[in-house]
Amino acid sequence: MEETSGFRKELVSRLLHMNFRDSKTKVSGDALQLMAELLKIFVVEAAVRGVGQAQAEDLDVVDVDQLEKVLPQLLLDF
């Protein structure tokens, strides 16, 4: 898997396997690459929305509070 997504193959694999019911479930390299790209998009979108929320509140720094405010809509969009 290419490391362009910023997420290591091992990390994505571990995250996926933590939620599988059957421990013998296997994930192909292409699926790992796709999930890594999806995670990257999700994280970037969360950051962008957090910045927008902080700007709307006239703040200079994005805090957990801003991310908590944008999270419900973000999860609905994904």
Backbone as CSV, one residue per row, in Angstrom:
resi,resn,N_x,N_y,N_z,CA_x,CA_y,CA_z,C_x,C_y,C_z
1,MET,0.838,-1.181,0.000,0.000,0.000,0.000,0.880,1.241,0.000
2,GLU,0.499,2.207,-0.782,1.246,3.456,-0.793,0.978,4.211,0.492
3,GLU,1.967,4.920,0.960,1.842,5.658,2.211,1.391,7.100,1.988
4,THR,0.801,7.397,0.832,0.392,8.763,0.525,-0.770,9.223,1.395
5,SER,-1.521,8.304,1.938,-2.684,8.679,2.738,-2.292,9.218,4.111
6,GLY,-1.111,8.882,4.569,-0.697,9.325,5.890,-1.006,8.305,6.975
7,PHE,-1.761,7.272,6.647,-2.076,6.216,7.606,-1.332,4.950,7.208
8,ARG,-0.628,4.371,8.161,0.106,3.137,7.885,-0.868,1.976,7.680
9,LYS,-0.457,1.059,6.821,-1.263,-0.121,6.504,-1.599,-0.904,7.773
10,GLU,-0.650,-1.016,8.673,-0.861,-1.787,9.899,-1.923,-1.137,10.789
11,LEU,-1.905,0.185,10.839,-2.883,0.907,11.656,-4.293,0.720,11.112
12,VAL,-4.454,0.884,9.811,-5.774,0.727,9.191,-6.267,-0.703,9.380
13,SER,-5.391,-1.655,9.191,-5.761,-3.059,9.369,-6.208,-3.329,10.802
14,ARG,-5.483,-2.791,11.746,-5.829,-3.005,13.156,-7.171,-2.365,13.509
15,LEU,-7.397,-1.156,13.000,-8.676,-0.486,13.248,-9.838,-1.299,12.690
16,LEU,-9.660,-1.831,11.496,-10.720,-2.643,10.897,-10.952,-3.929,11.697
17,HIS,-9.873,-4.606,12.035,-10.004,-5.888,12.731,-10.572,-5.745,14.146
18,MET,-10.433,-4.569,14.733,-10.998,-4.355,16.072,-12.520,-4.438,16.056
19,ASN,-13.121,-4.236,14.883,-14.573,-4.200,14.795,-15.173,-5.378,14.044
20,PHE,-14.355,-6.315,13.621,-14.875,-7.511,12.956,-15.384,-8.502,13.994
21,ARG,-16.471,-9.150,13.693,-16.993,-10.179,14.609,-16.173,-11.457,14.524
22,ASP,-15.760,-11.797,13.315,-14.976,-13.009,13.103,-13.498,-12.623,13.011
23,SER,-12.702,-13.135,13.919,-11.273,-12.778,13.956,-10.504,-13.314,12.745
24,LYS,-11.116,-14.214,11.994,-10.449,-14.778,10.824,-10.707,-13.969,9.552
25,THR,-11.461,-12.887,9.663,-11.763,-12.059,8.502,-10.479,-11.453,7.954
26,LYS,-10.329,-11.496,6.635,-9.142,-10.956,5.985,-9.535,-9.740,5.159
27,VAL,-8.592,-8.823,5.004,-8.807,-7.606,4.238,-7.721,-7.521,3.169
28,SER,-8.138,-7.282,1.936,-7.168,-7.196,0.845,-6.396,-5.878,0.917
29,GLY,-5.291,-5.851,0.219,-4.468,-4.646,0.174,-5.213,-3.466,-0.438
30,ASP,-6.029,-3.743,-1.458,-6.816,-2.674,-2.081,-7.835,-2.110,-1.105
31,ALA,-8.456,-2.977,-0.308,-9.431,-2.517,0.680,-8.747,-1.663,1.751
32,LEU,-7.559,-2.051,2.156,-6.803,-1.260,3.131,-6.451,0.116,2.569
33,GLN,-6.058,0.148,1.303,-5.720,1.415,0.665,-6.957,2.311,0.568
34,LEU,-8.080,1.734,0.224,-9.330,2.491,0.136,-9.743,3.034,1.500
35,MET,-9.638,2.217,2.524,-9.998,2.669,3.876,-9.049,3.745,4.375
36,ALA,-7.780,3.635,4.039,-6.804,4.658,4.441,-7.154,5.986,3.782
37,GLU,-7.549,5.944,2.527,-7.937,7.169,1.826,-9.216,7.752,2.435
38,LEU,-10.160,6.906,2.770,-11.394,7.372,3.409,-11.111,8.004,4.767
39,LEU,-10.237,7.402,5.544,-9.849,7.972,6.831,-9.189,9.332,6.661
40,LYS,-8.337,9.446,5.647,-7.668,10.718,5.377,-8.700,11.791,5.050
41,ILE,-9.642,11.470,4.180,-10.678,12.436,3.802,-11.507,12.822,5.016
42,PHE,-11.854,11.848,5.844,-12.657,12.112,7.041,-11.927,13.053,8.000
43,VAL,-10.649,12.793,8.234,-9.864,13.611,9.166,-9.688,15.029,8.632
44,VAL,-9.397,15.155,7.350,-9.235,16.486,6.759,-10.551,17.251,6.821
45,GLU,-11.653,16.594,6.496,-12.958,17.254,6.543,-13.306,17.676,7.966
46,ALA,-12.997,16.843,8.950,-13.238,17.211,10.348,-12.425,18.444,10.730
47,ALA,-11.184,18.491,10.274,-10.336,19.645,10.576,-10.871,20.915,9.923
48,VAL,-11.280,20.814,8.674,-11.811,21.979,7.961,-13.082,22.486,8.623
49,ARG,-13.962,21.567,8.977,-15.211,21.979,9.632,-14.940,22.546,11.023
50,GLY,-13.959,21.999,11.711,-13.583,22.531,13.022,-13.060,23.950,12.918
51,VAL,-12.276,24.220,11.888,-11.772,25.576,11.653,-12.932,26.526,11.371
52,GLY,-13.861,26.079,10.539,-15.028,26.909,10.239,-15.836,27.231,11.477
53,GLN,-16.002,26.245,12.341,-16.737,26.452,13.586,-15.996,27.421,14.499
54,ALA,-14.692,27.279,14.588,-13.894,28.188,15.419,-13.981,29.616,14.882
55,GLN,-13.938,29.767,13.575,-14.068,31.102,12.986,-15.443,31.695,13.268
56,ALA,-16.479,30.868,13.206,-17.835,31.333,13.487,-17.967,31.795,14.942
57,GLU,-17.180,31.198,15.822,-17.197,31.561,17.238,-16.147,32.637,17.550
58,ASP,-15.491,33.147,16.518,-14.476,34.197,16.662,-13.294,33.744,17.519
59,LEU,-12.862,32.504,17.299,-11.728,31.941,18.035,-10.539,31.777,17.094
60,ASP,-9.343,31.818,17.658,-8.126,31.653,16.868,-7.625,30.215,16.845
61,VAL,-8.118,29.391,17.760,-7.628,28.026,17.900,-8.805,27.061,17.881
62,VAL,-8.633,25.956,17.159,-9.646,24.905,17.146,-9.418,24.022,18.360
63,ASP,-10.473,23.836,19.131,-10.411,23.024,20.336,-11.350,21.832,20.170
64,VAL,-11.325,20.935,21.111,-12.207,19.775,21.084,-13.674,20.217,21.026
65,ASP,-13.983,21.335,21.639,-15.360,21.816,21.656,-15.881,22.068,20.237
66,GLN,-15.055,22.645,19.379,-15.483,22.911,18.009,-15.662,21.600,17.233
67,LEU,-14.773,20.651,17.460,-14.914,19.362,16.784,-16.162,18.625,17.254
68,GLU,-16.476,18.735,18.526,-17.691,18.100,19.049,-18.942,18.709,18.430
69,LYS,-18.894,19.989,18.132,-20.054,20.654,17.546,-20.280,20.252,16.087
70,VAL,-19.208,19.978,15.346,-19.361,19.619,13.939,-19.478,18.109,13.724
71,LEU,-19.175,17.323,14.721,-19.164,15.877,14.570,-20.502,15.262,14.175
72,PRO,-21.622,15.654,14.762,-22.884,15.014,14.353,-23.171,15.140,12.856
73,GLN,-23.033,16.337,12.314,-23.287,16.517,10.879,-22.251,15.808,10.036
74,LEU,-21.007,15.809,10.494,-19.943,15.112,9.777,-20.252,13.630,9.668
75,LEU,-20.680,13.021,10.758,-21.015,11.588,10.726,-22.201,11.313,9.834
76,LEU,-23.165,12.215,9.800,-24.306,12.037,8.894,-23.876,12.144,7.443
77,ASP,-22.913,12.991,7.164,-22.441,13.160,5.786,-21.623,11.988,5.305
78,PHE,-20.990,11.269,6.215,-20.202,10.110,5.825,-21.020,8.862,6.005
